[in-house]
Amino acid sequence: MKIFNKIITILMCLILVFSVTACNGETSEVTTHICNHICDICGNCQDGSSNDSACKDKCTCVRGLHDRKISQSSNILVNRNGVSEYTVISSKTSASAQTAAGFIANNINSAVGNDSVKSAIYNEQEHIWSADKKYICVGVTDLFQDAGLVMPDVDLSGDGYYIKTVGKSVFLEAREDSGFQVAAIAMLEEVLGYDMITHNAFTIYDKVSPNTDVYLPNMEIIEKPDFQYRVAPGSVVTDAAKYGMGFTINRIFIEKDMRPYHNSFNYLPPNEYYNDHPNWFSPGVDASYTKDSLWQGQLCYSAHGRTYDENGRPNGEYGEMIDTVVEKMIIEIKKPANANNNNIAITEQDSYDWCNCTACKAEQEKYGDCTSANCILFCNDLADVLNATLQEQGIDRVMTVYFFSYLSTISAPAKQNADGTYSPIDETIKCNENVGVIYCPIQANFYYEIDADINSFYEEQMYKWNALCDKVAVWLYQARFRNYFYPYCSWPTIASNARFCYENGANYFFNQDQAGITNPVSFSGLKVYLTAKAAFNCNFNQLEYTKKYFQYTYGDASEEMYQLFREVQIYYAELHSKYPSVIDGTLKETIANKTYWPKSLLEQWLTQIESAYEKIAHYQTSNPALYQQYHDMINLESLSFRFMLCSLYRETDFEEGELTALRKAFKADCEYLKIDRSLETEADLESYYRKWGIA
């Protein structure tokens, strides 16, 4: 599915005539087949029945369920005078439907600038269906059925939904409560041109114009997001933006001590258990380690040797280890906040350390030198005991236990077969039905696609995990975690990597961006927007939405900011070409060096930032709130270049007092924008201010 192949295929299909030589040597002109079924993703023919030579390459792209049939109607939702006769009615039993109904009403009213559309909880006596009623019904089963509707006979599990216009009303229904959020967004997209553009919930309605009627079109939408679990890329995304951009808003994994990941020591803190159970921990761990020892040490997932009773249930030290984790998991499972969450994870600490005890090493050697085998065997037993214990306690829940494939455990114990498929090294290492893996290839090169040659190892691990596990979550990366202010140019791979994950069975998509920071820098706001689109429909047009982001994020300065963005991309590509052994495209490349960032170039980019400010200046009087939104977003993108100047260069590189003034202005803007760090792990900007003498 490469762009080159797509272009070649299209060019082939544009050739109208070619010459062939017959057996008698005569040349004749033959009109070729013109393909009308070209895939907009890969450029190949989507018509499986075509045998024409121009269509020999067939599309194998996997598309999700995105069936939208929209047509004009005469139903006026809000008239040109700002008056509406519509009521948004929600289920009286579903809090999610009520939230979605409020979201619909609030956005309609925001789009037209008044409170003309009202919302209500369904009342059997008051709300009675007829073709002339003007309702927007969200999860109101009685009215849905009274209108003669039934759910489509397709798989709408997870976040799937159905939207249907009947008479003057429209109905939104979902198989599960989580579907109402994305159903509301889909309806608003078609009615208002709704789109939430930025991490701080800046929203546009490009189908609504002043002093014009807003129509409620005829809609029949059968749809569900490509990924059931769509994780917001980082802490920069506000709660309002998570909802409005379509990210999953509920906890995906039950947390232990508010930690869903890197939490193995939260379940078994060494300072609590080491003295009595040293075999639960890898060599090197001792009682000084705590639940907060994230960066070193691991559990021993075999307890230095698995043992079982005659019924196959873990016993001995290993059994006690499993039972202790199960006891703590059940405490979390029983909490009211987790009543509807059947996913729980126990994942390794954020460290390359791994257990090398005799038992663990023997398992690794048996299963292709894969340390992940220790986790699979542990989690298979853990899930079995956990679910059996829940049933014994009368708790009607079936939990799925997830573990990490990360750092030392990235390799999957699977093999490639002669026909190119993959299978477990042997059947004893396959994940059971209640175990899932979170595949986290942090060592991959995200400047390139996962299925690029440079990432072939990580591509293959995805195929292997699919052979081992029916529930695969994928955690990718798109931030330079040690240098937020230096752009990481992974934008072009977002859509293609999402497609790769979807086509390989992932139900969970996390494309991690900047964490621990309040506002995104280095054009990471664009990554948030594109990730939201990719997680919903991985076949979206990335270029189209990139331009839309710039149009609405920067207003009249969009051309200047888009040009700046393209220059940053092009310049990084030049660095990568010139210094491939250093600027290699990985997350850990050493890039903070003034050799790579000439002062003149940074100052040129800041001049372009000033031009962008000039383009939006007129909003200061005509629309001060919009001006501030545009100004803040431009200011965010200036910080990268200013930080490089402030940190890479000395006073002698500037006129007297110029660098100090630049540093003070940088500090003031960071404080205004609530940015306190240049890296993931600590709020380090204060140390820069002290070093610069401006603390």
N, C-alpha and C positions, 0 to 999 in steps of 0.2 A: 504493500500500500504506500508506495513512495510517489512523491509528486512527479518525478521524472517519468515513471511508468504511465502515470495518468496523462501527461502531456503527449507522450509518444502514441498512446492509444487514440487520443482525440485526433491527432494529426493523421493517423492511419485512416480513421473513419471519414476524414474530410477529403481524402483522395477519391475523385469521381471516376477516373479512367486510368487503366494501366494497359500495357501491351503484353500479349502472350504470343509465343511462337507455337504454331500447330505442328503436327507430325510432318506435314509437307513443306515446312519451312516458311509458310506464309505468316505474316504478322497481322493480328486483328485486334481491334479495340473492344474491351469488355467493360461494361459498367459494373462497378463493385457495389457491395452492400453498404448502405449507410446505417450505422447503428443508432437507433433511437432509444436505447436503453442503457446509456452510459451512467455508471455509478458516479455520484458526485464526490465520493470519498477516494476510491482507488482508480477511477477512470476506465475500468474494465466493463465488459458487457454483463448486464443483469438478466438477459434473456437466456435461460438455461436450454431452451429448445433450438437456439440458433446454431447452425453448423457452418456459417460463413467464416472464411479464413480471417476476416477482419475482426471476428468475435471469438477467436480461439482462446484468448485469455478471459476467464470468467471471474466475475466478482464473487468473493467469498466473505465479504464484510457481513458482520452480524449486526443487525439493527434491532433496536428495542421496540417497545410498544408505544408509538406516538401517532395515534390516529385522530386527527382533528378535521372535522368537516364544519366549515363556517360559511354562512351565507347572510346576505342582508335581510333585515326585517323592518317592519314599520313600528316596532315597539320602542317607544321613547323612554329611556331610563331616566334622564334628567333633561328637561326642555331648556331652550336657550335663555329662559328667564330664571333658571336655577331652581325650578320646581320639579319634584318627583312624586309619583304616586306609589313607588315601590317600597316594600318592606323586606329586610333580610331576616329570615326566620331560621332559627337554629334548633337542633335537637335539645330536648330538655334533660337528656341523660348523658350526653357526651360533652365533656369540657373542651375537647379538641375541636368539635364542631362549633361550639360557642365562640371559641377564640378565632376560628376561621371566619365566622360570620361577622364578628366585630372588625376583623381585619378588612373584609370586603367593604363594609359600610364606611369605615374610616377612610379608606383609599378613594372610594367614589366621592365622598364629601371633600376630601383634600383636593381631588382633581378639579372639581367644579367650584370650590371655594366657599361652600356653605354646608349646612347640616340637613340637607333636603332628604337624604335617605335614612330611614329609621331602621333599627334592629329590634328584634323581639325573640323571646323564648317561645317555642311552640305551645299553643293552647288549643286543645281539641274543640272547645266551644267557639272560640274566636276565629280560628284559622281553618276555614273550610275550602276545599279545592273546588274550583270551576275554571273553565278555559279563559275567563276574563279576569281572573285574579292576577294581581301584579306582585308576585312573590319571587324572591331569590331564596330557595330552600336549601339549607345546608344540613344534611344528615337527618332530615325529617322523614322517617320511613313511612309514616301514615300517609302523608301528602304525596310522597313519591309513588306509593302503590295506588292511591286514589286517582292519580294522573295516568294510570295504566302502564306504569314503567316497571321493568324488572332489570336486574343487573345483567350486563352482557356475559355470555358464556365464554369468557377468556380468563386467563390467570391475572387477577388483580391483587394478588397477595402482596404483603408489604405495604407500599405507599401508593398502590394503584387506585384509580378513581374513574368515575363516570359522570359526565356533565351532559345534560340534555334539556333543550328548550321544548316546552309543551305549552301551546297557547301563548299567553303573554308572560308565562313564568319560566324560570330556569331552575333546574334541580342539580345539586351536587351531592353525590353519594360515593362512599368508599367502603371497601371490605374491612379495613382496619382504621382506627381513629387517626393514625399518623398520616393517612392519605388526605385528610381535609386541608391541611396546610398547603400542599402542592396543588390541590384542586382549586383552592381560592386564588393562588397565584396564576394558574392557567386561565381561569375565567377573566381575571383582571387584565391579563395580557391581551386577550381577544377583544375585550370591551373598551378598555382605556388606553391600550398601548403601554401598560404598566411595565416598568423595569426598575429594580433597585440596583443602582450603579456602583455605589461605593460602600466601603467597610463601615461607614458611619451612618448608613441607611438613607443616603441621598437618593430620592426617587423621582422618576419622570413618568409622564403620561402623554405619549406622543400621538395619541389618537383623539385628544381632547383639545378643542380650540375655544377661545372666548366667544361668547354670544352665539353659540351654535348648539343644536340639539345633540345629545349623547344617546346613541341607539344601543339597544340590547339585541345583538344579532342572533340569528338562529344558530344554535351550537349543538353538535354531537361530538363529544370528545371522549375517547377511550384511551387511557394513557397511564403509564407508570414510569417513574424515573428509572434510568438504566441501573443505578445503584440504590439498593434499599437504604443503605447507610451512607450518608454524604456528610463528611466531617468538615466543618469550617477550618480553613488552613491554619489559623493561629489565633492568638489572643487579641489581635487587632480587630477582629470582627465583633461588633457589638451584638448583644442579644437580639435587638430589633432587626439588625441586618441578617443574623442567622435565620430568623424566621422569614424575612422578606426576600432573601436571596435563595431560599429553598433548601438550606442546609438542615440536616437532622437536628432537632432542638432538644430531644430527650437524650438522657444518658444512654450510650450504646452498650457500654460494659458497666456492670455494677462495680463500684469503687470500694477500695479498702483504705481507710484513713484519707479519703478524698483523692486517692491515687489509683487510676485505672490501669496504669502501665508502670513498668519497672517497680513492681510491687511485691516481689517474692519475699523480700525482707519485712514487708508490712504484715504478711501472714505468719512468717516465722522469724521474728527479730532475733539475731544472734545473741544480743545481750540478755535476752529472756530465756533462750533455749540451749545455747551452746554448751554450758557446763554439764547439763544432764544428757544432751544429745549431740555430741560433737560430730557424729556421722551424718547429721542432716546438712552439713555445710562442706563446701569445697575446702581443700587444704589451703591454709593461709588465713582463713576466716577464724576469728576468735570472739570472745565475749565483749571486746571493745567495739565491735560493729553494732550498729543500730539499724532501725528501719529507714533511717535517713542516709545510710551509707550507699549512695546511689552509684558511685563511680568505681567501686572495686568489690571483688568478692562475688560469689554465687552460692546458691544452694547446691547440695549434692542430690541430684534428682533420683538416685538409686538408694540413698541412705547407706552407701558403701556396700550394697548388695540386697537386691529385692528378694523377699521371701513371701510365700503364700500358704494358706491353710489348705485343707483337703477340698474345699469348695472353690478354690481359686481366688479367695479374698486376701488382700495383702495383710500380713501379720508381722510380728516382731518389730524391730526398730522402724522398718519401712512402713508397716501398717500403722504404727503410732504416728508417724509423720503424716501419712495420708489422712488419718482420722482427725488430727489437730487442724489441718487446713480445712477439712470438711466442716468441722465445728465452727470455725470462724467464718467460712463462707455462708453457712446457714444463718448466722446472726445477721449478716448483711442482706441476704435474700429475704428475710422476714420483715425488713424495714418497710413501712408503707410506701416510701418513695421508690422502692424497687419492685413494687407489686406486679408491674407489667413488663419487667425486664428479665429475659431469660438467658442473657449472655453474661458471662463472668470470665475474667482473665486473671491468670497468674503468670506473670512475665518476668523474665530475667532482669537483673540489675543492668545498668547502663555501662557495661564493662566487657572487655574482651576475655576476662578471666573465665576459666571453666574448670570443672572438677576433673582431675586426672587420677582419681583413685583406681584401684585395680578393677573394681566392678564396672565403673563407668567406661574405662578404657576398653574393656572386653566387649561391651555393647557397641562402642564406636567402631571397633575393628570388625565386628560381625556385620555391621550395617554400613559398609563403605567408608569408614573413617569419618562418619558424620556425627558430630556432637548433638545435633538435633534429635537423634534417636533416643537419647536419654530423656528429653522432654516429651516425646511422643509416648513412650512407654509409661512415664509418670502420669501424664494427663489422661491417657486411656483408663488407667486404674482410678485416678482421682474422679473422673466423670462418672464411672460406674458406681463407685462408693457414694459419691454425692447424691446421685439420683436415687439410688437404693435407699439411702438414709432419709431423703425427703419423703419417699413413699412410706417408709416405716413410721414416720412422724405424722402421716396423714396430710402432707402438703402436696397438693396436686399440681406439681410443676416439673417440667423437664428442662434442665439447664444444659447449655452448651459451654464447655470450658475451652478457652482460647489460650494459646501460648505464642511466643515470638519466634520467628525465624529472623535472626538479627545478629550482626557481628559474628561471633564464633559459631552460631547455629544457622548461618545463612544457607548452608548446603543441605539438600533434601536427600534422604536415603532411598533414592529411586534410580532406575536404570533405563536406558534407551533400548527399545526392541529393534529387531531387524527391519520392521516395517516403518520405523520412525516414531512410533508411539512410545509412551513411557509407562512404567509399572513399578510398584514397590520392589525393592531388592528381594524381599520375600513377604508373604502375606502377614507375618507376625508383626510387621512394623507399620501397617496401614492405620491411620487415625480412625477411631471408631465413630459412629454416627453422631455422637454428642461431643465431639472434639473439633475445634477449628484452629487454623493457623493464621497469624497476622504476619504477612510477608513484608519485611522491612529492609530492602536492599540499599542501605545508606551508603555503601561503598561504590555504588554504581555512578556513572557519569551522566548527570541529568541535563547537561548541555546537549546531549544526544537522546534519541528515543531509546526506550528499553530494548526494542528489538533491532537496534543498530548493531553493526559488527563489534564495535568497541565494548558493547554491553552483552555480548553473546553468553557469557557465563550466567549473568543474572536473568537473561531471557530464559535460558534453559532451566534454571531453578524454579521459575514460575510454572513451566510445563511439568516439572517433577512434583511440585506441591499439589498440582491439580490431580496427579495420579495417586497421590497419597491421601488426599483430604477432600471431602465434599464441600467444606465450608472454608473458603479462602478470602481473607481480608487483605487488602494491599495498602501499605503505608509508603508513599513516595516522598520526595524532598525537593524543595525549590527555594531554599534560603541559604545564604552564606552565613552559617550560624556563628562564626568567629569574627565576621566583619559585615554587619548589616549595612553599613554605609557604602559598601562596594557592590555594585550591581552584579547579581547572578543571572546570567542571560538564558534562563530556562523557559521563557515565554513560548517559543515556537513548539515546544514538545508537549504542552499541556493536553491538547486535544488528542494527539496521537497516542500518548501514554495512557490516557483514559480509555481509548478504544482498545488498546492492547489488554488492559486489565479486564474490561468488560467481555471481550471476546474469549478470554481465558477464565471466565467463570467467577470473577470476584463479585461479591455482593456488598463490599465495603470499600470506599475510596477516600483516602486521606492523602492530600498532597500538601505536606506540611510546609508552612512558610514561617515568617518571623514570629517568635514566641517571646513572651515576657515584655512586650513593647505595646504601647497604646495605639500608636498610629504607624502605618507602614511607610517605609522609605525605599528608595532605589526602585521605584515603579512597581513595588510589590502590591500596591492596591489593584493594579491591573491583573495580577495573578489571582487575587481573591475573586474578582469578577469572572475571569475565564474559568477558574476552577468550579465555581458555582454552575456555570453553563455546562461544562464538561461532565460534571457529576450527574446532572439531570438528563442530558442527551449528548453522549460522547461524539455524535456525528454532527454537532453544530458547526457553523461556519466561523472558524476562529478569527479570520481576518475581518469579517464583517463586524463581529462583536468587539474586536480590538478598536476599530475605528469609531464604533458607537461609544465605547468607553471614553475615548478622548473627546468626542463631540460634547458629551454631557458632563464630564468631569471638569473640563476646563473652559467650557463656553466659547467665547470669541477668541480665546487663546489656544484652541484645540490644535490648529495647524502648527503653531510654534512648538507646542509640547510634543506633538506627534513627531515632528522633525527631530527634536532633541532626543526622543526615545529611539528613533531609528539610528541616529548618529552614535548613540551609546552602544547599540547592538553591533553596528558595523565596526566601530572601533575595537570592541572586545574581540570580534572575529579576527581582526588584524593582529591583535596581541596573541591570540591563540595560534595563529599561523606563524608568527615571528618567533614566539617563545614556547613551542609546544611542550617542552619538558617541564616547564614551570607553570605557565598558564594553560593547564591541561583540561579545564572544564569540570573538574571535580569540586566537591564542596570544600575540600581542604587545601586547595591551591594557595600558594603564597602570593598574594596580589597587592598587599599594602607596601608599595615601593614607588618612590617618585620617578623611577626609571620608566614605569608604565603609565604614569599620570602627569604629564608635563604641565607646569604651571600655566603656560599659555593656553593649553587646551581647556583646562578647568575654568579659567577666566573667560574664555570664549563661550563655554556653556552657560556660565552665570550671566553673561551679556544676553543670551537668548532667554534666560529666565526673566530678566528685566523687561525684555520685549513682550513677554507673555503678560507680565503685570500691566504694562501699558495697554494691552488689548482689552483688559477687563476693567480698566479704570472707570469707564462710564457707568458701571453698575453701582458705584459708590453712592450716587444720588438717586438713580432710578430704581434700584433694588438692593439695598444694603445687605440684607441677609444672604442673597445669592452671591453678591460680591465677596462676602466673607468666606463662603463655602469654596468658591473658586480660588480665592487668595490662599486659603489654608492648604488646599491641595497642591497648588504650585509651590508654595513654601516648603512643603514636605519634600518635593523632588529637588529643591535647591540644597537641602541639607547634605546630601552625599558629596557634592562637589565642594561645598564649604568645609566639610569635615576633612576631606583630603588635603585641602590647602592648609587648614589649621594644624593638622597632625603631621604632614609630610614635610612641610617647609618651615624655615626659620625666619627670625626677624630680619636677617641680612638679605633675605630674598625679596623684601618689600621696602617701601618707603618707611621712614621713621613713624612708628605708632600705628601703621596700617594693619599689621597682623594682629596686634592687640585688639584693635577695634573690630576686626573680622571675627576674632574669637569671642568677644563679648556679645556681638550680635548673634552668633551661632548659639551661644549659651542661652540667651534670652528667648530665641525662637524655640529651642528644644524644651525649655521650661514651659512656654506657652502651649506647645503641642504635646506636652506630657511625655516626652521622650527622655529616658534616663540611662540608656545603654546603647552600646554599639555591638554587643554580642549577646548570645542567649543566656548565659549562665549567671551574669551578675550586672548590677546597675553600676557600670564602670565610668560613666561620663564624668562623675564628680572627681575621679582621679585625674582625668585629663584637665579639668578646670584648675585643680591644684597645681599640676605640672606647668600649666600655662600662666599661673599667677593671677587667676581671675575668680578663684573660689569664693 
